[in-house]
Amino acid sequence: MGVFVFLPLVLPLTAWPIARLAEHHLHPRTATWLLTAIAAVLAVCSTLCLALLMVVGTAQLPGNPLPDGWSDPEVRAAVPYDEVAGKAAIPALLAVITGCSQLAWRHHRVRRDTTRALAALPDRSVAVLPDDVPYAYALPGRRRDRVVVTAGMLAQLNGPERRALFAHERAHLAARHHRFLLAAQLAASANPFLRPLRTSVSYTTERWADEEAAATTGSRRTVARAVAKAALVTRGAPVASLAHFAAPGPVPRRVAALLAPAPLSRAWPSVFTAAGLAAWGATAGAAVSALSSANSAVTLFFILKAATPL
């Protein structure tokens, strides 16, 4: 395996330029799918890399339940700096498991508690809370998806802007944006180098919903005005993996994009453009990471199989 076993750990460093190129040059729908897929692949590969290193490190600890052959020099030779890398991978992998588990549990708990809190309201697709604090977010459910909005938020918007808000949140629900957000959050928990992709996915999902709302209402300027007004007063969603109307971040960029012509919806740009460079570069990086991890896993599997007594 050699030093290539460490490649999945460092390839996520390319996340920042990939995220910036995708944000600026790809259609929001394409960018969301691409960045989420890249984040998931790189996170799985880096976690697999840590698991492989942990196997080598754990096999050297006295009293471990693994076969004695797994600590043979042939096994340790497969990983450079096996003693340091193997032992360091143990707490790192535990941190990944703990962080991802906590994030997934918090997402589940907030959705469950929010759904229970809304049980007393009429079972409609829109839940209006008698709260003066302005906020709105999309709440996916098992039986019914709901748009949660407060009276304080509705008071800040006029009729067309309210229609833009509801169209935006319904676009989040229809495209299942909470899944993209959760996947990006989990990826960033697995590897901190993927945090730029998490931020970008949060932005591109909002841009995707903006474009859908503009198409539904027929007025890009109305959606831009609603986003700008809501951003000045909103509190946000109860958890980062739920999409909400005026998400924190580059709101001026969202408004500027809505005031500009609609982006081209071509799914996959040419490689000879900046957008194509972003898309193909991100795909190539993810492929290299996946192949490196697969090669390391298969190689170590056969080494461990050969070292395991019958």
Secondary structure, 3 states (H helix, E strand, C coil): CHHHHHHHHHHHHHHHHHHHHHHHHCCHHHHHHHHHHHHHHHHHHHHHHHHHHHHHHHHCCCCCCCCHHHHCHHHHCCCCCHHHHHHHHHHHHHHHHHHHHHHHHHHHHHHHHHHHHCCCCCCCCEEEECCCCCCEEEECCCCCCEEEEEHHHHHHCCHHHHHHHHHHHHHHHHCCHHHHHHHHHHHHHHCHHHHHHHHHHHHHHHHHHHHHHHHHHCCHHHHHHHHHHHHHHCCCCCCCCCCECCCCCCHHHHHHHHHCCCCCCCCCCCCCCHHHHHHHHHHHHHHHHHHHHHHHHHHHHHHHHHHCCC
